[in-house]
Amino acid sequence: MNRVRIVALAGDVPATLLDDRELSLSLGLDAARVASISRGMKRASAADGQGPADLAADVAQKALESAGVSANDVDLLVFATTTPDITFPGSACLLQAKLGIHGQPCIDVRSQCTGFLTALDVAARFLATGACRRVLVAAADVPTHVNRYDGVAPELAILTGDGAAVAIVEAGAGRGELLAVAARIDGRRHRELWCEFPASRHRVRCDTARGERVTREAFESGALYPRADFPALRATALEEVPKILDSALRASGLARVDALVLAHLDPSIEDALVERLARHCGRVVRRRTAYGFGSTLPLALVTASAAGDFVDGETVALATAGSGASWGAAVLRW
């Protein structure tokens, strides 16, 4: 089986930033309360009409240039998103078109907060068997387009922001080698962080002239917007993340890593995880941008690298938990 490594990684957030004061006006909340929840995280918002495929396309060009290859050299696209551009087809198809390439296989990954880890795992399996030579892995989300902004349950609007990251993954060893990936999902916990409508399981009503994909009751109850059960998210993260990181470390043959990149929707849950995971790592690297579902971990990796937080040859772990309910970890050699 071939070994696998990330040969290039790029990430970015939209140019438009939504600061706490501006957001507080939209939500009708005191700015101090918004700031206490956000903790000053950089919150970016994509323009109207701009979806995750648009964000990923811009970042993909940077990653391809860094790898010294063109989009035509990519054998497979794997796209992780929680907020797809349209209902169907998948965002990977749209990204392929935006990159000007045609005919390559495209896969959308919908494992939400662990999306980047799952997409890496999918890419690694194609590369390890020799089925592909090069895979483009993208993770992008635009939660600011789907959040609720009427001041009811404002936490998601405060804590999340848009962003994208792209990795070029190839067979080989050396810098960027992926040593292990472990990810799990328990669908029984799907209501910990979810969005129900519009939903294909609800039949369009045929007794109206135009049909009705969303009922008035669903609209008025707020079921069109993402909802989070923060106590449940906390319990899942504190129970499962230490175990999944243990699994990833065992698979990589390591007892601990030099650095751990950690991401969770709720910064207070991140704080608790830092204490639980301290024995696994030399230091913890915290994210600098608002939470963006599956794009959060790779964006944190990109920004930490740009800040000089890693030394060549160090071992780095990634860990997260969230919607699904899902949790996962990966280990790589920087």
C-alpha positions in Angstrom: 0.0 0.0 0.0 1.3 3.5 -0.9 2.0 6.0 1.7 0.1 9.3 1.3 1.1 13.0 1.9 -0.4 16.5 1.6 1.9 18.2 -0.9 0.1 21.6 -0.7 -2.5 23.2 1.5 -4.2 26.5 1.1 -7.1 28.2 2.9 -8.9 31.6 3.1 -12.0 33.3 4.3 -14.1 35.9 2.3 -12.9 39.5 2.3 -16.0 40.8 4.0 -15.7 40.6 7.8 -18.7 40.8 10.1 -17.5 42.2 13.5 -19.2 41.8 16.8 -20.7 45.3 16.8 -22.2 45.0 13.4 -23.6 41.6 14.2 -25.0 42.8 17.5 -27.1 45.3 15.6 -28.5 42.6 13.3 -29.3 40.4 16.2 -30.7 43.1 18.4 -28.3 42.2 21.2 -25.8 44.0 23.4 -22.4 44.1 21.7 -20.7 43.0 24.9 -22.8 39.8 25.0 -21.9 39.0 21.4 -18.2 39.6 22.1 -18.4 37.4 25.2 -19.6 34.5 23.0 -17.4 35.1 20.0 -14.2 35.7 21.9 -13.0 37.9 19.1 -12.8 35.2 16.5 -12.4 36.5 12.9 -15.9 36.1 11.3 -16.1 36.3 7.5 -19.2 36.3 5.3 -19.4 35.3 1.7 -21.3 37.6 -0.7 -24.9 36.8 -1.7 -24.8 34.3 -4.6 -21.4 33.0 -3.5 -21.4 29.4 -2.3 -18.8 26.9 -1.0 -17.8 25.9 -4.5 -16.9 29.5 -5.3 -14.8 29.8 -2.1 -13.1 26.5 -2.8 -12.3 27.4 -6.4 -10.3 30.5 -5.4 -8.4 28.6 -2.8 -7.9 25.6 -5.1 -5.9 27.7 -7.5 -3.5 28.7 -4.8 -3.1 25.1 -3.7 -2.5 23.9 -7.2 0.1 26.6 -7.8 1.8 25.7 -4.6 1.9 22.0 -5.6 3.2 23.0 -9.1 0.4 21.2 -10.9 -2.7 22.2 -12.9 -6.3 21.2 -12.3 -6.0 18.8 -15.3 -3.4 16.8 -13.3 -6.0 16.0 -10.6 -7.5 12.5 -10.8 -10.3 12.9 -8.3 -12.1 15.7 -6.4 -13.4 15.1 -2.9 -15.5 18.0 -1.5 -16.6 18.2 2.1 -19.4 20.7 2.9 -22.3 21.0 5.3 -23.9 23.9 3.4 -24.0 22.7 -0.3 -24.4 25.3 -3.0 -27.6 23.8 -4.2 -29.8 20.7 -3.4 -28.2 18.7 -6.2 -25.9 18.0 -7.9 -23.1 18.1 -5.4 -20.7 20.9 -4.8 -17.8 18.8 -6.1 -19.4 18.9 -9.6 -19.7 22.7 -9.4 -16.1 23.0 -8.3 -14.9 20.8 -11.2 -16.7 23.1 -13.6 -15.2 26.2 -12.0 -11.7 24.8 -12.3 -12.3 24.2 -16.0 -11.7 20.5 -15.9 -14.1 17.8 -17.2 -14.6 14.1 -16.8 -12.7 13.5 -13.5 -14.6 11.7 -10.8 -16.2 13.9 -8.1 -17.4 13.0 -4.6 -19.3 15.0 -2.1 -18.7 14.2 1.6 -21.4 15.0 4.0 -19.9 14.1 7.4 -20.3 17.7 8.6 -17.8 18.8 11.2 -15.5 15.9 10.5 -15.8 16.6 6.7 -12.2 17.4 6.0 -10.9 14.4 8.0 -13.4 12.1 6.1 -12.4 13.6 2.8 -8.7 13.0 3.6 -9.5 9.4 4.5 -11.3 8.9 1.2 -8.5 10.4 -0.8 -5.9 8.3 1.1 -7.7 5.1 0.2 -7.8 5.9 -3.5 -4.1 6.9 -3.4 -2.9 4.0 -1.2 -4.3 1.4 -3.7 -2.9 3.2 -6.7 -6.3 4.0 -8.1 -5.3 7.7 -8.2 -2.1 9.6 -8.4 -3.3 12.9 -7.2 -6.5 14.0 -5.3 -7.9 17.5 -4.6 -9.6 17.6 -1.2 -11.7 20.6 -0.5 -13.7 21.7 2.5 -15.8 24.8 2.4 -18.9 26.2 4.1 -21.1 29.3 4.2 -23.0 29.1 7.5 -23.6 32.9 7.5 -26.0 32.3 4.6 -28.2 29.8 6.6 -28.1 31.1 10.2 -30.9 32.8 12.0 -30.5 36.5 12.6 -33.6 37.5 14.5 -32.0 37.3 17.9 -33.7 33.9 18.8 -31.0 31.3 19.7 -28.2 33.7 18.4 -25.2 31.5 19.3 -24.8 29.9 15.9 -24.8 33.3 14.1 -22.2 34.6 16.6 -19.9 31.5 16.5 -19.8 30.6 12.8 -18.2 32.1 9.8 -17.5 31.2 6.1 -14.3 29.8 4.8 -12.6 27.3 2.5 -9.5 25.1 2.5 -8.0 22.8 -0.2 -5.3 20.1 0.1 -3.5 18.5 -2.8 -2.8 14.9 -1.8 -0.5 12.5 -3.5 1.1 9.1 -2.9 4.5 9.4 -1.1 6.3 9.9 2.1 8.0 12.9 3.7 6.7 16.3 4.7 2.9 16.4 5.0 2.6 12.6 5.3 -0.7 11.4 6.6 0.0 8.9 9.3 -3.5 8.1 10.4 -7.2 9.1 10.2 -9.9 8.0 12.5 -13.5 9.3 12.3 -16.8 8.1 13.7 -20.5 9.1 13.4 -23.5 8.2 15.7 -26.6 9.1 13.8 -28.8 8.6 16.9 -27.3 12.0 18.0 -28.1 13.9 14.8 -30.2 16.5 16.6 -27.2 17.8 18.6 -26.4 20.1 15.6 -28.8 19.9 12.6 -31.0 21.7 10.1 -34.2 20.0 9.1 -35.8 22.0 6.3 -36.2 22.0 3.3 -36.4 18.3 3.6 -37.0 15.7 0.8 -38.6 13.3 3.3 -41.5 15.8 3.5 -43.7 15.4 0.4 -44.5 18.5 -1.6 -48.2 19.3 -1.0 -50.2 18.9 -4.1 -53.3 20.9 -3.0 -51.7 24.3 -3.8 -51.0 25.8 -7.1 -47.2 26.0 -6.6 -46.7 23.2 -4.1 -45.2 23.7 -0.6 -41.8 22.4 0.3 -41.8 24.1 3.7 -45.0 24.3 5.8 -46.0 27.5 7.7 -45.5 25.5 10.9 -41.9 24.6 10.0 -41.2 28.2 9.1 -42.7 29.7 12.2 -40.9 27.2 14.5 -37.5 28.1 13.0 -36.9 24.6 11.5 -35.3 26.2 8.4 -32.4 27.3 10.5 -29.5 25.3 12.0 -30.1 24.4 15.7 -27.6 23.3 18.3 -28.0 21.5 21.6 -24.9 22.8 23.4 -25.0 20.5 26.5 -25.3 17.5 24.3 -22.5 18.6 22.0 -20.3 19.1 25.1 -21.1 15.6 26.4 -20.3 14.0 23.1 -17.1 15.9 22.6 -15.7 15.3 26.0 -16.6 11.6 25.9 -15.5 10.8 22.3 -12.7 13.1 21.2 -10.1 11.7 23.7 -10.9 8.2 22.6 -10.7 8.9 18.8 -7.4 10.7 19.3 -6.1 7.7 21.1 -7.2 5.5 18.1 -5.5 7.8 15.6 -2.3 7.8 17.7 -2.2 4.1 18.0 -2.8 3.7 14.2 0.1 6.1 13.6 2.4 4.3 16.0 2.8 7.3 18.3 2.2 7.8 22.0 1.8 11.6 21.6 2.4 14.4 19.1 4.3 17.7 19.2 1.2 19.8 18.4 -2.5 19.4 18.4 -4.9 21.6 16.3 -8.3 21.6 17.9 -11.7 22.8 16.6 -15.2 22.9 18.1 -18.2 25.1 17.5 -18.2 26.1 21.2 -15.0 27.7 22.5 -15.8 26.6 26.0 -15.9 23.0 24.9 -12.5 23.6 23.2 -11.3 24.8 26.6 -12.4 21.6 28.3 -10.9 19.5 25.6 -7.6 21.2 25.9 -7.4 19.9 29.5 -8.5 16.4 28.5 -6.0 16.1 25.7 -3.0 17.8 27.2 -1.3 14.4 27.8 -1.4 13.7 24.1 0.6 16.6 22.9 3.4 19.0 23.5 1.2 22.0 22.9 -2.3 22.9 21.6 -2.8 25.3 18.7 -6.1 27.1 18.8 -8.0 28.4 15.8 -8.1 32.1 14.9 -11.3 32.2 12.8 -15.0 31.6 13.6 -16.2 28.0 13.3 -16.9 26.9 9.7 -17.9 23.2 10.1 -15.6 21.0 8.1 -13.4 23.8 6.9 -12.4 24.8 10.4 -9.6 22.3 11.0 -7.7 22.9 7.7 -8.1 26.6 8.0 -6.7 26.5 11.5 -3.8 24.4 10.1 -3.2 27.0 7.3 -3.2 30.0 9.6 -1.1 28.3 12.3 1.5 27.4 9.6 1.6 31.0 8.3 2.1 32.2 11.9 5.1 29.8 12.3 3.5 27.6 14.9 5.1 24.4 13.5 8.6 23.2 13.0 9.5 21.0 10.0 9.4 17.4 11.0 7.0 17.8 13.9 4.1 15.5 14.3 0.7 17.3 14.3 -2.7 15.9 15.3 -6.1 17.4 14.2 -9.2 16.8 16.3 -12.8 17.9 16.2 -16.4 16.9 17.0 -19.8 18.2 16.0 -22.7 17.6 13.8 -23.6 14.0 12.9 -23.0 13.6 15.7 -19.4 13.1 14.5 -15.9 13.1 15.9 -12.5 12.5 14.4 -8.8 12.9 14.5 -5.9 12.7 12.1 -2.1 12.6 12.6 0.4 13.9 10.1 4.1 14.7 9.9 4.7 18.4 9.2 
